[in-house]
Amino acid sequence: MSEHTALVTGGSAGIGLEICRQLLAADYQVINLARRPAPLQHRRLHNFAVDLSDAAATGALAADIAAQFCIDTLIHNAGLIRPALIEEVAIEDLNYLTQVHLGAGIILTQAVLPAMKAKQFGRIINMSTRALQGLETRTCYAATKAAMIAMTRTWALELGRYGITVNAVAPGPIAATEMFHKVIPEGSEKIQAIAAGLPLKRIGQPHDVARAAMFFAAPENSFITGQTLFVCGGASLGGLSL
């Protein structure tokens, strides 16, 4: 029996899939909540289909899973962009991303907290984004992902007394993900242009972000909470080349 059980949202592709791989390699039992199953075969991997934009369905499934598993690690990785310039932003998109990024995070956290409190141990990691510092066409995405950091800091204050740490990871730009390549096609010259503008001169990969999530998830890292770790190749520094 695995000592730790992790629930990962959006674990079927990109960053989420790599997080699942690394958790399995670290002997976790892993529960993946996504619209489709992860393309992995492992006896400790459990796939559950859900649309996180559906609050009622998410709540019902979360309650069912919490009754079956003693979850002590929650990684809310699922996310969507819905890019648009401000003149074209649809309130429907804002509502949709609010539920996926914030509402689902609250629902899942509420479901797993009883087990974490009983164990006097828990790790909650929220996936934010470098774009919260500002990026064209990201009104809804950046706003809701920035709010995840506010929730992270609030929960860290509330839950620390139970041995539960709450932290956030803010990636970007990360290639080999559906989200990235929906905006920038594979093979586009823009990818190299973006890399050239970063201090590290390369685009990130899912394993870069997954390692940061694993750092926060590690039982040994019990004195770090309420923090946001940017995994962005230095994009968050805001340097200006003259």
Secondary structure as GFF3:
##gff-version 3
##sequence-region A 1 242
A	DSSP	beta_strand	5	9	.	.	.	ID=ss1
A	DSSP	alpha_helix	14	25	.	.	.	ID=ss2
A	DSSP	beta_strand	29	34	.	.	.	ID=ss3
A	DSSP	beta_strand	45	49	.	.	.	ID=ss4
A	DSSP	alpha_helix	55	68	.	.	.	ID=ss5
A	DSSP	beta_strand	73	76	.	.	.	ID=ss6
A	DSSP	three_ten_helix	86	88	.	.	.	ID=ss7
A	DSSP	alpha_helix	91	97	.	.	.	ID=ss8
A	DSSP	pi_helix	98	103	.	.	.	ID=ss9
A	DSSP	alpha_helix	104	119	.	.	.	ID=ss10
A	DSSP	beta_strand	122	127	.	.	.	ID=ss11
A	DSSP	three_ten_helix	130	133	.	.	.	ID=ss12
A	DSSP	alpha_helix	139	159	.	.	.	ID=ss13
A	DSSP	three_ten_helix	160	162	.	.	.	ID=ss14
A	DSSP	beta_strand	164	171	.	.	.	ID=ss15
A	DSSP	alpha_helix	178	183	.	.	.	ID=ss16
A	DSSP	alpha_helix	189	196	.	.	.	ID=ss17
A	DSSP	alpha_helix	206	217	.	.	.	ID=ss18
A	DSSP	beta_strand	228	231	.	.	.	ID=ss19
A	DSSP	three_ten_helix	235	237	.	.	.	ID=ss20
###
